[in-house]
Amino acid sequence: MEKRLILRGVLAGAVAGLLAFLFARIFAEPVIGRAIDYESGRDAAQTVLDKAAGLTPEAPGPDIFSRTIQANVGIGVGMVFFGMAMGALFAIAYAICLGRVGRVRARTLAMLVALAGFLGFYLVPFVKYPANPPSIGHPDTIKDRGNLYLVMVACSIVFLILAVWLGRRLADRFGNWNATLLAALGYVVVIGVVMAILPSLGELAVNVQEYGHHATETPLPLTDTKGAIVYPGFPADDLFSFRFYSVGAQLVLWGALGLLFAPMAERLLAREAGRGTTEPSARARVEPVAGA
C-alpha cells in the first residue's frame, strides 16, 4: 500500500507543481523581469564608474539559455519536478502518520501533513532567510547562503517532527489541546534560538570584509567617488512583491498537494479496509483513518 500512496503523492505533486508554476508565471515573473532589468542597469552604471577610475571591467558571460526559455520551460519543468519530489516525501510522511496520530480522517490527515510541509519546508526557513529575486545576493556568498538555508530547513523539519512527538506524549497528561499548545510553544522557542544563532546574510565574513555590516545583501545605492548616487538601490516594492508571491506560490503548491492527495488516499484506504488487509500492522494503520 505504501508504494501506491507514494505514486499518488508523486502524481498530486506534479499537478500541484504545475499550478504553482502558473501562479508564479502570472504574478512573480513580471517582478523577476524588473529585477533583471535593475541588475543590467546597475552593471552598466558600475562599468562606467570602473572605466572612469581606470579599471578594466570584466566582460559579462554569455547567457546559456534565453530569458524566454528560463521564464517558461526552465521554471515550469523545475517546479513540476520539485512538486513531484515534495509529493513523494509528502506521501512517505503521510504513510508514517497513519494510525500514529490518533483517529484522524484520511482527508484531514492529508491537509495536516500538507500544512506541516508548508511550515517546515518553506515558511519557517523563509522567516530567517526569505526568498530573493535576481540581482540580490553576491556571487562570493552563494555556497554559504545555500548551506545556511539547508541548515535552517533541516532544523525546522527535525524540530517539527519532535514537536509532534512531544504533543503525542503530553496528550494523555494534559489533553490534546493543551498538549498541542505546549508542543507548539516548544517548537517556536527552539526554532527561535536557532534563528538567533545563525548569522544574517549581510553579516557573512565575505560581505563584512567587502561591504561592511548590513542586515541583508539587498543592493544599496551605487555611488561615485564623491558619494553622489549614480544608481538607486533595489526597489523595496519589488522586493516585497517577490517575497509575497513566493509565499503564495508555495501555498498553492502545498495546498493543492493536500487537496489532490486527500481523496485519492481516502479511496485507497477505504478499498484496503474493505478488502481486509492481511497484514495486522497495515490494518492498524488503515482502520483509524478510514472511518469517522
PyMOL commands that set and color helices and strands:
alter all, ss='L'
color gray80, all
select helices_A, chain A and resi 2-27+29-52+67-97+106-128+139-174+176-197+201-203+205-211+236-275+280-290
alter helices_A, ss='H'
color red, helices_A
select strands_A, chain A and resi 222-223+229-231
alter strands_A, ss='S'
color yellow, strands_A
deselect
rebuild
show_as cartoon
